[in-house]
């Protein structure tokens, strides 16, 4: 049994979606997008320190990027922002990120950050498509990217990839759905994105911006409690 219709002209087009129920989107994938109001204060405190400290860092093994500077494998000893004995920076970021999470979560919650690092892009660096599932014994529930320094006119934003794209290849997307494997959020300096750790993403090559470095702070976390229910995967 087969069905077909030959369209001879624009007047011959049939409206297949006259009933709203003819098209229903299911299983939505959600990410969260907030802005940090006092990001300019954080930037003034952290930018120069991060740029200078990053010059001593090496690209982690397994990362497919040509010259990205990142503290993923650790910061210079004695000058740590995240894990040093001096908790001034940690306390400042904890306060700011807690305010962000209070905007996002709709129930009482408790989280544990598994790892946190910064990335510095100065000369058009890129980072390959990747997810954040491979870190630690217990995979994180969510990941975050904080755009501490970002010039929306000259810097490349993060690009997310559809986790169902391989399954989608088994079917066909109709043109009217405007579907794409990639999705690029509208990023502004000070934005913080929170998304499922399984959601793959990348940063594409950009232009050199030595006078305005692109700096992001990324971290992964587990939700220990949400609405009084324990969600941690391991003790």
C-alpha positions as protocol buffer text, in pm:
chain_id: "A"
residue {
  index: 1
  type: UNK
  ca { x: 0 y: 0 z: 0 }
}
residue {
  index: 2
  type: UNK
  ca { x: 140 y: 342 z: -90 }
}
residue {
  index: 3
  type: UNK
  ca { x: 21 y: 701 z: -88 }
}
residue {
  index: 4
  type: UNK
  ca { x: 143 y: 991 z: -296 }
}
residue {
  index: 5
  type: UNK
  ca { x: 41 y: 1326 z: -430 }
}
residue {
  index: 6
  type: UNK
  ca { x: 187 y: 1517 z: -721 }
}
residue {
  index: 7
  type: UNK
  ca { x: 216 y: 1889 z: -654 }
}
residue {
  index: 8
  type: UNK
  ca { x: 182 y: 2085 z: -978 }
}
residue {
  index: 9
  type: UNK
  ca { x: 187 y: 2439 z: -845 }
}
residue {
  index: 10
  type: UNK
  ca { x: 155 y: 2658 z: -539 }
}
residue {
  index: 11
  type: UNK
  ca { x: -225 y: 2649 z: -564 }
}
residue {
  index: 12
  type: UNK
  ca { x: -210 y: 2271 z: -541 }
}
residue {
  index: 13
  type: UNK
  ca { x: -40 y: 2261 z: -199 }
}
residue {
  index: 14
  type: UNK
  ca { x: -240 y: 2084 z: 72 }
}
residue {
  index: 15
  type: UNK
  ca { x: -223 y: 2204 z: 432 }
}
residue {
  index: 16
  type: UNK
  ca { x: -144 y: 1891 z: 629 }
}
residue {
  index: 17
  type: UNK
  ca { x: -134 y: 2072 z: 965 }
}
residue {
  index: 18
  type: UNK
  ca { x: -474 y: 2239 z: 981 }
}
residue {
  index: 19
  type: UNK
  ca { x: -537 y: 2051 z: 1302 }
}
residue {
  index: 20
  type: UNK
  ca { x: -279 y: 2152 z: 1571 }
}
residue {
  index: 21
  type: UNK
  ca { x: -267 y: 1793 z: 1691 }
}
residue {
  index: 22
  type: UNK
  ca { x: -123 y: 1685 z: 1357 }
}
residue {
  index: 23
  type: UNK
  ca { x: 217 y: 1805 z: 1480 }
}
residue {
  index: 24
  type: UNK
  ca { x: 319 y: 1732 z: 1839 }
}
residue {
  index: 25
  type: UNK
  ca { x: 670 y: 1773 z: 1979 }
}
residue {
  index: 26
  type: UNK
  ca { x: 756 y: 1513 z: 2242 }
}
residue {
  index: 27
  type: UNK
  ca { x: 1045 y: 1442 z: 2481 }
}
residue {
  index: 28
  type: UNK
  ca { x: 1183 y: 1796 z: 2497 }
}
residue {
  index: 29
  type: UNK
  ca { x: 1548 y: 1846 z: 2590 }
}
residue {
  index: 30
  type: UNK
  ca { x: 1595 y: 2141 z: 2824 }
}
residue {
  index: 31
  type: UNK
  ca { x: 1892 y: 2358 z: 2900 }
}
residue {
  index: 32
  type: UNK
  ca { x: 1896 y: 2656 z: 3136 }
}
residue {
  index: 33
  type: UNK
  ca { x: 2028 y: 3001 z: 3052 }
}
residue {
  index: 34
  type: UNK
  ca { x: 2078 y: 3277 z: 3311 }
}
residue {
  index: 35
  type: UNK
  ca { x: 2292 y: 3588 z: 3331 }
}
residue {
  index: 36
  type: UNK
  ca { x: 2517 y: 3687 z: 3620 }
}
residue {
  index: 37
  type: UNK
  ca { x: 2439 y: 4053 z: 3701 }
}
residue {
  index: 38
  type: UNK
  ca { x: 2776 y: 4133 z: 3862 }
}
residue {
  index: 39
  type: UNK
  ca { x: 2988 y: 3947 z: 3607 }
}
residue {
  index: 40
  type: UNK
  ca { x: 3186 y: 4265 z: 3539 }
}
residue {
  index: 41
  type: UNK
  ca { x: 3316 y: 4250 z: 3897 }
}
residue {
  index: 42
  type: UNK
  ca { x: 3421 y: 3887 z: 3861 }
}
residue {
  index: 43
  type: UNK
  ca { x: 3585 y: 3964 z: 3529 }
}
residue {
  index: 44
  type: UNK
  ca { x: 3786 y: 4253 z: 3670 }
}
residue {
  index: 45
  type: UNK
  ca { x: 3917 y: 4029 z: 3949 }
}
residue {
  index: 46
  type: UNK
  ca { x: 3983 y: 3708 z: 3757 }
}
residue {
  index: 47
  type: UNK
  ca { x: 4061 y: 3790 z: 3392 }
}
residue {
  index: 48
  type: UNK
  ca { x: 4427 y: 3895 z: 3411 }
}
residue {
  index: 49
  type: UNK
  ca { x: 4508 y: 3625 z: 3665 }
}
residue {
  index: 50
  type: UNK
  ca { x: 4356 y: 3351 z: 3451 }
}
residue {
  index: 51
  type: UNK
  ca { x: 4526 y: 3472 z: 3132 }
}
residue {
  index: 52
  type: UNK
  ca { x: 4870 y: 3479 z: 3297 }
}
residue {
  index: 53
  type: UNK
  ca { x: 4832 y: 3150 z: 3484 }
}
residue {
  index: 54
  type: UNK
  ca { x: 4701 y: 2974 z: 3172 }
}
residue {
  index: 55
  type: UNK
  ca { x: 5030 y: 3032 z: 2990 }
}
residue {
  index: 56
  type: UNK
  ca { x: 5186 y: 2755 z: 3203 }
}
residue {
  index: 57
  type: UNK
  ca { x: 4919 y: 2497 z: 3125 }
}
residue {
  index: 58
  type: UNK
  ca { x: 4928 y: 2213 z: 2875 }
}
residue {
  index: 59
  type: UNK
  ca { x: 4652 y: 2065 z: 2664 }
}
residue {
  index: 60
  type: UNK
  ca { x: 4507 y: 1757 z: 2842 }
}
residue {
  index: 61
  type: UNK
  ca { x: 4569 y: 1420 z: 2685 }
}
residue {
  index: 62
  type: UNK
  ca { x: 4281 y: 1316 z: 2463 }
}
residue {
  index: 63
  type: UNK
  ca { x: 4164 y: 1669 z: 2387 }
}
residue {
  index: 64
  type: UNK
  ca { x: 4154 y: 1741 z: 2014 }
}
residue {
  index: 65
  type: UNK
  ca { x: 4243 y: 2109 z: 2009 }
}
residue {
  index: 66
  type: UNK
  ca { x: 4553 y: 2279 z: 1876 }
}
residue {
  index: 67
  type: UNK
  ca { x: 4638 y: 2537 z: 2143 }
}
residue {
  index: 68
  type: UNK
  ca { x: 4352 y: 2587 z: 2387 }
}
residue {
  index: 69
  type: UNK
  ca { x: 4476 y: 2687 z: 2733 }
}
residue {
  index: 70
  type: UNK
  ca { x: 4285 y: 2508 z: 3009 }
}
residue {
  index: 71
  type: UNK
  ca { x: 4318 y: 2427 z: 3378 }
}
residue {
  index: 72
  type: UNK
  ca { x: 4132 y: 2098 z: 3337 }
}
residue {
  index: 73
  type: UNK
  ca { x: 4433 y: 1901 z: 3465 }
}
residue {
  index: 74
  type: UNK
  ca { x: 4499 y: 2147 z: 3746 }
}
residue {
  index: 75
  type: UNK
  ca { x: 4610 y: 2502 z: 3808 }
}
residue {
  index: 76
  type: UNK
  ca { x: 4964 y: 2632 z: 3873 }
}
residue {
  index: 77
  type: UNK
  ca { x: 5063 y: 2533 z: 4227 }
}
residue {
  index: 78
  type: UNK
  ca { x: 5016 y: 2810 z: 4479 }
}
residue {
  index: 79
  type: UNK
  ca { x: 4805 y: 3024 z: 4247 }
}
residue {
  index: 80
  type: UNK
  ca { x: 4484 y: 2822 z: 4243 }
}
residue {
  index: 81
  type: UNK
  ca { x: 4146 y: 2984 z: 4196 }
}
residue {
  index: 82
  type: UNK
  ca { x: 3930 y: 2679 z: 4262 }
}
residue {
  index: 83
  type: UNK
  ca { x: 4118 y: 2445 z: 4494 }
}
residue {
  index: 84
  type: UNK
  ca { x: 4380 y: 2654 z: 4672 }
}
residue {
  index: 85
  type: UNK
  ca { x: 4426 y: 2706 z: 5044 }
}
residue {
  index: 86
  type: UNK
  ca { x: 4309 y: 3064 z: 5000 }
}
residue {
  index: 87
  type: UNK
  ca { x: 3933 y: 3028 z: 4951 }
}
residue {
  index: 88
  type: UNK
  ca { x: 3867 y: 3392 z: 4857 }
}
residue {
  index: 89
  type: UNK
  ca { x: 3797 y: 3312 z: 4491 }
}
residue {
  index: 90
  type: UNK
  ca { x: 3610 y: 2993 z: 4574 }
}
residue {
  index: 91
  type: UNK
  ca { x: 3380 y: 3173 z: 4817 }
}
residue {
  index: 92
  type: UNK
  ca { x: 3311 y: 3446 z: 4564 }
}
residue {
  index: 93
  type: UNK
  ca { x: 3221 y: 3200 z: 4287 }
}
residue {
  index: 94
  type: UNK
  ca { x: 3018 y: 2981 z: 4522 }
}
residue {
  index: 95
  type: UNK
  ca { x: 2801 y: 3280 z: 4614 }
}
residue {
  index: 96
  type: UNK
  ca { x: 2748 y: 3379 z: 4250 }
}
residue {
  index: 97
  type: UNK
  ca { x: 2673 y: 3027 z: 4124 }
}
residue {
  index: 98
  type: UNK
  ca { x: 2438 y: 2958 z: 4415 }
}
residue {
  index: 99
  type: UNK
  ca { x: 2234 y: 3262 z: 4310 }
}
residue {
  index: 100
  type: UNK
  ca { x: 2217 y: 3118 z: 3958 }
}
residue {
  index: 101
  type: UNK
  ca { x: 2101 y: 2777 z: 4079 }
}
residue {
  index: 102
  type: UNK
  ca { x: 1837 y: 2938 z: 4298 }
}
residue {
  index: 103
  type: UNK
  ca { x: 1691 y: 3088 z: 3980 }
}
residue {
  index: 104
  type: UNK
  ca { x: 1698 y: 2755 z: 3796 }
}
residue {
  index: 105
  type: UNK
  ca { x: 1588 y: 2493 z: 4048 }
}
residue {
  index: 106
  type: UNK
  ca { x: 1219 y: 2487 z: 4136 }
}
residue {
  index: 107
  type: UNK
  ca { x: 1253 y: 2274 z: 4451 }
}
residue {
  index: 108
  type: UNK
  ca { x: 1494 y: 2252 z: 4741 }
}
residue {
  index: 109
  type: UNK
  ca { x: 1821 y: 2104 z: 4622 }
}
residue {
  index: 110
  type: UNK
  ca { x: 2173 y: 2008 z: 4718 }
}
residue {
  index: 111
  type: UNK
  ca { x: 2452 y: 1959 z: 4467 }
}
residue {
  index: 112
  type: UNK
  ca { x: 2816 y: 1853 z: 4467 }
}
residue {
  index: 113
  type: UNK
  ca { x: 3058 y: 1995 z: 4211 }
}
residue {
  index: 114
  type: UNK
  ca { x: 3281 y: 1718 z: 4079 }
}
residue {
  index: 115
  type: UNK
  ca { x: 3534 y: 1930 z: 3891 }
}
residue {
  index: 116
  type: UNK
  ca { x: 3576 y: 2288 z: 3773 }
}
residue {
  index: 117
  type: UNK
  ca { x: 3822 y: 2451 z: 3535 }
}
residue {
  index: 118
  type: UNK
  ca { x: 3874 y: 2750 z: 3307 }
}
residue {
  index: 119
  type: UNK
  ca { x: 3938 y: 2767 z: 2933 }
}
residue {
  index: 120
  type: UNK
  ca { x: 4121 y: 3052 z: 2759 }
}
residue {
  index: 121
  type: UNK
  ca { x: 4081 y: 3130 z: 2388 }
}
residue {
  index: 122
  type: UNK
  ca { x: 4308 y: 3403 z: 2249 }
}
residue {
  index: 123
  type: UNK
  ca { x: 4423 y: 3299 z: 1901 }
}
residue {
  index: 124
  type: UNK
  ca { x: 4114 y: 3147 z: 1746 }
}
residue {
  index: 125
  type: UNK
  ca { x: 4135 y: 2822 z: 1942 }
}
residue {
  index: 126
  type: UNK
  ca { x: 3871 y: 2554 z: 1908 }
}
residue {
  index: 127
  type: UNK
  ca { x: 3754 y: 2251 z: 2105 }
}
residue {
  index: 128
  type: UNK
  ca { x: 3624 y: 1934 z: 1949 }
}
residue {
  index: 129
  type: UNK
  ca { x: 3275 y: 1799 z: 1993 }
}
residue {
  index: 130
  type: UNK
  ca { x: 3255 y: 1626 z: 2332 }
}
residue {
  index: 131
  type: UNK
  ca { x: 3032 y: 1556 z: 2630 }
}
residue {
  index: 132
  type: UNK
  ca { x: 3105 y: 1554 z: 3003 }
}
residue {
  index: 133
  type: UNK
  ca { x: 3008 y: 1198 z: 3091 }
}
residue {
  index: 134
  type: UNK
  ca { x: 3356 y: 1054 z: 3116 }
}
residue {
  index: 135
  type: UNK
  ca { x: 3474 y: 1227 z: 3431 }
}
residue {
  index: 136
  type: UNK
  ca { x: 3478 y: 1049 z: 3767 }
}
residue {
  index: 137
  type: UNK
  ca { x: 3335 y: 723 z: 3896 }
}
residue {
  index: 138
  type: UNK
  ca { x: 2982 y: 858 z: 3918 }
}
residue {
  index: 139
  type: UNK
  ca { x: 2885 y: 1053 z: 3605 }
}
residue {
  index: 140
  type: UNK
  ca { x: 2762 y: 1406 z: 3659 }
}
residue {
  index: 141
  type: UNK
  ca { x: 2398 y: 1498 z: 3613 }
}
residue {
  index: 142
  type: UNK
  ca { x: 2459 y: 1848 z: 3481 }
}
residue {
  index: 143
  type: UNK
  ca { x: 2737 y: 2063 z: 3340 }
}
residue {
  index: 144
  type: UNK
  ca { x: 2770 y: 2440 z: 3332 }
}
residue {
  index: 145
  type: UNK
  ca { x: 2957 y: 2695 z: 3124 }
}
residue {
  index: 146
  type: UNK
  ca { x: 3006 y: 3047 z: 3258 }
}
residue {
  index: 147
  type: UNK
  ca { x: 3113 y: 3297 z: 2992 }
}
residue {
  index: 148
  type: UNK
  ca { x: 3331 y: 3518 z: 3209 }
}
residue {
  index: 149
  type: UNK
  ca { x: 3476 y: 3709 z: 2912 }
}
residue {
  index: 150
  type: UNK
  ca { x: 3290 y: 3697 z: 2583 }
}
residue {
  index: 151
  type: UNK
  ca { x: 3265 y: 3935 z: 2288 }
}
residue {
  index: 152
  type: UNK
  ca { x: 2949 y: 3834 z: 2103 }
}
residue {
  index: 153
  type: UNK
  ca { x: 3066 y: 4008 z: 1786 }
}
residue {
  index: 154
  type: UNK
  ca { x: 3404 y: 3834 z: 1762 }
}
residue {
  index: 155
  type: UNK
  ca { x: 3397 y: 3518 z: 1973 }
}
residue {
  index: 156
  type: UNK
  ca { x: 3256 y: 3180 z: 1882 }
}
residue {
  index: 157
  type: UNK
  ca { x: 2967 y: 3058 z: 2100 }
}
residue {
  index: 158
  type: UNK
  ca { x: 2920 y: 2702 z: 2214 }
}
residue {
  index: 159
  type: UNK
  ca { x: 2737 y: 2476 z: 1966 }
}
residue {
  index: 160
  type: UNK
  ca { x: 2523 y: 2189 z: 2095 }
}
residue {
  index: 161
  type: UNK
  ca { x: 2460 y: 1864 z: 1906 }
}
residue {
  index: 162
  type: UNK
  ca { x: 2136 y: 1671 z: 1904 }
}
residue {
  index: 163
  type: UNK
  ca { x: 2190 y: 1352 z: 2112 }
}
residue {
  index: 164
  type: UNK
  ca { x: 1930 y: 1175 z: 1895 }
}
residue {
  index: 165
  type: UNK
  ca { x: 2090 y: 1263 z: 1563 }
}
residue {
  index: 166
  type: UNK
  ca { x: 2199 y: 905 z: 1487 }
}
residue {
  index: 167
  type: UNK
  ca { x: 1850 y: 771 z: 1554 }
}
residue {
  index: 168
  type: UNK
  ca { x: 1700 y: 1053 z: 1350 }
}
residue {
  index: 169
  type: UNK
  ca { x: 1899 y: 935 z: 1049 }
}
residue {
  index: 170
  type: UNK
  ca { x: 1673 y: 629 z: 1044 }
}
residue {
  index: 171
  type: UNK
  ca { x: 1381 y: 854 z: 959 }
}
residue {
  index: 172
  type: UNK
  ca { x: 1327 y: 1176 z: 762 }
}
residue {
  index: 173
  type: UNK
  ca { x: 1267 y: 1525 z: 898 }
}
residue {
  index: 174
  type: UNK
  ca { x: 1009 y: 1732 z: 712 }
}
residue {
  index: 175
  type: UNK
  ca { x: 1134 y: 2067 z: 587 }
}
residue {
  index: 176
  type: UNK
  ca { x: 866 y: 2256 z: 777 }
}
residue {
  index: 177
  type: UNK
  ca { x: 1025 y: 2143 z: 1106 }
}
residue {
  index: 178
  type: UNK
  ca { x: 1340 y: 2347 z: 1033 }
}
residue {
  index: 179
  type: UNK
  ca { x: 1546 y: 2073 z: 1197 }
}
residue {
  index: 180
  type: UNK
  ca { x: 1924 y: 2091 z: 1236 }
}
residue {
  index: 181
  type: UNK
  ca { x: 2171 y: 1861 z: 1412 }
}
residue {
  index: 182
  type: UNK
  ca { x: 2332 y: 2169 z: 1568 }
}
residue {
  index: 183
  type: UNK
  ca { x: 2190 y: 2439 z: 1790 }
}
residue {
  index: 184
  type: UNK
  ca { x: 2367 y: 2760 z: 1887 }
}
residue {
  index: 185
  type: UNK
  ca { x: 2241 y: 2965 z: 2182 }
}
residue {
  index: 186
  type: UNK
  ca { x: 2259 y: 3344 z: 2183 }
}
residue {
  index: 187
  type: UNK
  ca { x: 2548 y: 3407 z: 2422 }
}
residue {
  index: 188
  type: UNK
  ca { x: 2629 y: 3730 z: 2603 }
}
residue {
  index: 189
  type: UNK
  ca { x: 2910 y: 3802 z: 2845 }
}
residue {
  index: 190
  type: UNK
  ca { x: 2817 y: 3689 z: 3195 }
}
residue {
  index: 191
  type: UNK
  ca { x: 2581 y: 3415 z: 3078 }
}
residue {
  index: 192
  type: UNK
  ca { x: 2577 y: 3079 z: 3256 }
}
residue {
  index: 193
  type: UNK
  ca { x: 2440 y: 2773 z: 3078 }
}
residue {
  index: 194
  type: UNK
  ca { x: 2336 y: 2457 z: 3263 }
}
residue {
  index: 195
  type: UNK
  ca { x: 2269 y: 2145 z: 3056 }
}
residue {
  index: 196
  type: UNK
  ca { x: 2261 y: 1764 z: 3088 }
}
residue {
  index: 197
  type: UNK
  ca { x: 2616 y: 1629 z: 3097 }
}
residue {
  index: 198
  type: UNK
  ca { x: 2535 y: 1387 z: 2815 }
}
residue {
  index: 199
  type: UNK
  ca { x: 2468 y: 1675 z: 2574 }
}
residue {
  index: 200
  type: UNK
  ca { x: 2765 y: 1704 z: 2338 }
}
residue {
  index: 201
  type: UNK
  ca { x: 2896 y: 2043 z: 2233 }
}
residue {
  index: 202
  type: UNK
  ca { x: 3190 y: 2216 z: 2068 }
}
residue {
  index: 203
  type: UNK
  ca { x: 3360 y: 2549 z: 2012 }
}
residue {
  index: 204
  type: UNK
  ca { x: 3450 y: 2614 z: 1649 }
}
residue {
  index: 205
  type: UNK
  ca { x: 3764 y: 2796 z: 1533 }
}
residue {
  index: 206
  type: UNK
  ca { x: 3740 y: 3172 z: 1561 }
}
residue {
  index: 207
  type: UNK
  ca { x: 3951 y: 3477 z: 1490 }
}
residue {
  index: 208
  type: UNK
  ca { x: 4244 y: 3589 z: 1709 }
}
residue {
  index: 209
  type: UNK
  ca { x: 4131 y: 3826 z: 1987 }
}
residue {
  index: 210
  type: UNK
  ca { x: 4443 y: 3887 z: 2201 }
}
residue {
  index: 211
  type: UNK
  ca { x: 4303 y: 4216 z: 2335 }
}
residue {
  index: 212
  type: UNK
  ca { x: 3976 y: 4054 z: 2440 }
}
residue {
  index: 213
  type: UNK
  ca { x: 4032 y: 3689 z: 2541 }
}
residue {
  index: 214
  type: UNK
  ca { x: 3740 y: 3449 z: 2542 }
}
residue {
  index: 215
  type: UNK
  ca { x: 3735 y: 3294 z: 2890 }
}
residue {
  index: 216
  type: UNK
  ca { x: 3488 y: 3039 z: 3017 }
}
residue {
  index: 217
  type: UNK
  ca { x: 3460 y: 2857 z: 3349 }
}
residue {
  index: 218
  type: UNK
  ca { x: 3317 y: 2507 z: 3316 }
}
residue {
  index: 219
  type: UNK
  ca { x: 3212 y: 2261 z: 3582 }
}
residue {
  index: 220
  type: UNK
  ca { x: 3020 y: 1937 z: 3633 }
}
residue {
  index: 221
  type: UNK
  ca { x: 2798 y: 1853 z: 3925 }
}
residue {
  index: 222
  type: UNK
  ca { x: 2578 y: 1584 z: 4072 }
}
residue {
  index: 223
  type: UNK
  ca { x: 2239 y: 1653 z: 4226 }
}
residue {
  index: 224
  type: UNK
  ca { x: 2250 y: 1494 z: 4570 }
}
residue {
  index: 225
  type: UNK
  ca { x: 1898 y: 1591 z: 4674 }
}
residue {
  index: 226
  type: UNK
  ca { x: 1608 y: 1738 z: 4480 }
}
residue {
  index: 227
  type: UNK
  ca { x: 1274 y: 1796 z: 4654 }
}
residue {
  index: 228
  type: UNK
  ca { x: 1394 y: 1588 z: 4951 }
}
residue {
  index: 229
  type: UNK
  ca { x: 1472 y: 1289 z: 4728 }
}
residue {
  index: 230
  type: UNK
  ca { x: 1822 y: 1151 z: 4704 }
}
residue {
  index: 231
  type: UNK
  ca { x: 1957 y: 1134 z: 4349 }
}
residue {
  index: 232
  type: UNK
  ca { x: 2328 y: 1070 z: 4392 }
}
residue {
  index: 233
  type: UNK
  ca { x: 2435 y: 758 z: 4204 }
}
residue {
  index: 234
  type: UNK
  ca { x: 2687 y: 636 z: 4455 }
}
residue {
  index: 235
  type: UNK
  ca { x: 2776 y: 695 z: 4821 }
}
